[in-house]
Amino acid sequence: MTDVNAELVSELVASGLDRREARWLVEEFVPGGDPEAAPAVRAAATRRLSGEPLQYVLGHWPFRSLDLDVDERALIPRPETEGLVDVALKELATRDVAAPLMVDLGCGSGAIGLSLLDELRQRGVTGTLVAVDESRDALALARRNALKHHLHAVSFVQSSWFESLDGSLRSRVDLIVANPPYVSEDEFDVLDPVLRYEPVGALVSPDAHGVPGFDDVATVIRDAPSWLAQGGVLVLEHSHSHRDPALAAALGAGFAHVEDLEDLAGQPRVLVARR
Ligand SMILES: C[S@@+](CC[C@H](N)C(=O)[O-])C[C@H]1O[C@@H](n2cnc3c(N)ncnc32)[C@H](O)[C@@H]1O
């Protein structure tokens, strides 16, 4: 680190920033120690000190094999969602589909679907992805991330879940992945205020069937079977309190085989439902 940058780190720490974050910001905004870049890092520190998530201030964040652009248009990809990608890859490997057709519902930054495409590519498999979100802003960010990583076999569809999907996809999809909003309004009110920087539509879902925050999860589970090919699979992230209602909804929707997996913290997190 140059002398200029070391001085900037000390200045940011003195203004109240954590030392590790101060180093990150300085390395991001003043990589070569250019004194003219100092105002940019000071502006970034001000955003961070006012409570904005570090990921948004940096403007990019790693998710599995990808460095994703992230900003207030979409949810910051969470580490626990990385496990969902492992589950999905395992399901595809078990089915041994040569060129899987995949749908990422509520794609946000594109974290799940683009990781799948990228990691399949690393294995020599060419997948095709339909990335769906009701948020035009999120789709624009996902599109930028696809271009950034040279992932071209993607179409982007603005839709409320399956509503505006091309009907020709019915009964043809090998894998549906989804991380729908699953925080109830009551829970949202008491969560970490830093979440208020993220789009509320990415986090909060109405209650359904007497279950807080379950409406979007329930909709995806209910409608998924008619889009899946025989043997196709839905891999869906849900709240730790949704395990039993999610399993019941999947059985009620007619899935042939359902199970629910825990995340690394041992919390119920991922529904796997095979048609
Ligand atoms: C929890 S975020 C997940 C984002 C991303 N898949 C991830 O894991 O980082 C939920 C996403 O669902 C989208 N969404 C919310 N309601 C939707 C709906 N009715 N139809 C489609 N997408 C929706 C939000 O815009 C948001 O991008």
The ligand as an SDF file (V2000), in Angstrom:
LIG
                    3D

 27 29  0  0  0  0  0  0  0  0999 V2000
  -34.9820  -12.4770   -2.3980 C   0  0  0  0  0  0  0  0  0  0  0  0
  -34.7480  -11.6410   -3.9500 S   0  0  0  0  0  0  0  0  0  0  0  0
  -33.7050  -12.8350   -4.7610 C   0  0  0  0  0  0  0  0  0  0  0  0
  -32.7900  -12.2520   -5.7800 C   0  0  0  0  0  0  0  0  0  0  0  0
  -31.7610  -13.2480   -6.3300 C   0  0  0  0  0  0  0  0  0  0  0  0
  -32.4130  -14.3950   -6.9080 N   0  0  0  0  0  0  0  0  0  0  0  0
  -30.8270  -13.7030   -5.2300 C   0  0  0  0  0  0  0  0  0  0  0  0
  -30.9540  -14.8330   -4.7390 O   0  0  0  0  0  0  0  0  0  0  0  0
  -29.9420  -12.9150   -4.8490 O   0  0  0  0  0  0  0  0  0  0  0  0
  -36.3460  -11.8850   -4.6880 C   0  0  0  0  0  0  0  0  0  0  0  0
  -36.4810  -11.4070   -6.1170 C   0  0  0  0  0  0  0  0  0  0  0  0
  -37.8120  -11.7120   -6.5480 O   0  0  0  0  0  0  0  0  0  0  0  0
  -38.3220  -10.6290   -7.2840 C   0  0  0  0  0  0  0  0  0  0  0  0
  -39.8030  -10.6770   -7.1970 N   0  0  0  0  0  0  0  0  0  0  0  0
  -40.6090  -10.2880   -6.1800 C   0  0  0  0  0  0  0  0  0  0  0  0
  -41.8960  -10.5370   -6.4810 N   0  0  0  0  0  0  0  0  0  0  0  0
  -41.8930  -11.0960   -7.7230 C   0  0  0  0  0  0  0  0  0  0  0  0
  -42.9190  -11.5600   -8.5810 C   0  0  0  0  0  0  0  0  0  0  0  0
  -44.2190  -11.5150   -8.2310 N   0  0  0  0  0  0  0  0  0  0  0  0
  -42.5680  -12.0840   -9.7700 N   0  0  0  0  0  0  0  0  0  0  0  0
  -41.2620  -12.1350  -10.1500 C   0  0  0  0  0  0  0  0  0  0  0  0
  -40.2350  -11.7080   -9.3790 N   0  0  0  0  0  0  0  0  0  0  0  0
  -40.5550  -11.1870   -8.1690 C   0  0  0  0  0  0  0  0  0  0  0  0
  -37.7270   -9.3880   -6.6370 C   0  0  0  0  0  0  0  0  0  0  0  0
  -37.7460   -8.2920   -7.5200 O   0  0  0  0  0  0  0  0  0  0  0  0
  -36.3210   -9.9080   -6.3080 C   0  0  0  0  0  0  0  0  0  0  0  0
  -35.4280   -9.6450   -7.3620 O   0  0  0  0  0  0  0  0  0  0  0  0
  1  2  1  0
  2  3  1  0
  2 10  1  0
  3  4  1  0
  4  5  1  0
  5  6  1  0
  5  7  1  0
  7  8  2  0
  7  9  1  0
 10 11  1  0
 11 12  1  0
 11 26  1  0
 12 13  1  0
 13 14  1  0
 13 24  1  0
 14 15  1  0
 14 23  1  0
 15 16  2  0
 16 17  1  0
 17 18  1  0
 17 23  2  0
 18 19  1  0
 18 20  2  0
 20 21  1  0
 21 22  2  0
 22 23  1  0
 24 25  1  0
 24 26  1  0
 26 27  1  0
M  CHG  2   2   1   9  -1
M  END
$$$$
